[in-house]
Amino acid sequence: MHYFSINEIKEWDRFYRANFINSLQGFKPVSLLGTVNEKGQPNLAIFSNIVHLGADPALIGFINRPIEAAPHTLHNIEVTGEYTINHIQPSFIKAAHQTSAKYPAEQNEFTATGLTPIFLENCKAPFVAESAIKYALQLVEIVPITHNQTFLVIGTITHVFLEEGLVKQDGFIDAHKAKSITSLGIDGYYSTEPIGRFEYAKPNKEVKKLLEE
């Protein structure tokens, strides 16, 4: 097994180092965040650092980069208090990745990438019509992370929209059936292959696979 010290890593070319560190975590969920500014201008941006924080209340968090690097999404959420998260499917990976480009604030990324905005349930923020799994959130808290000037944005789920046939009898959402993709590093995208689900683990009891529906 090859060993890398942090001192060695710090000496690497910054792009090589960024790829290395960003892919070290492994596969991550990747989604498109939809927002609008105070003028109603839609914004769409790709994020791969989205995390489940709790089921009751239903909280989702994501990390926003420093303001100077990624100002628009955070500003819009602060102004309106609402945003959407939309899973990405293989049919629009290229368009989703294109939203990572540094467009000016006045540029509508939906228009730039050819994706379709849709407004549902009186939500101020747009959903991505092409997405099979999408949900809206209300801002709860923005937590500054002073060590690297990033922000943990926490929202509570308010509305969920799923294509038919994705919810199992026990409430499990089949993201594989929806063909939701994952990401690795900064620019790698992957499809998923299910291995299995297992029953709730208890001490001193052999865990068994759940039967498929």
Secondary structure, DSSP 8 states (H G I E B T S, - for coil): -----HHHHHTS-HHHHHHHHHHHT--EE-EEEEEE-TT--EEEEEES-EEEEEETTEEEEEEE--TTTS-HHHHHHHHHSEEEEEE--GGGHHHHHHTTS---TT--HHHHHT--EE--TT-SS-EETT-SEEEEEEEEEEEEETTTTEEEEEEEEEEEEE-TT-B-TTS-B-TTTTT--EEETTTEEE-------B----TTS---B----
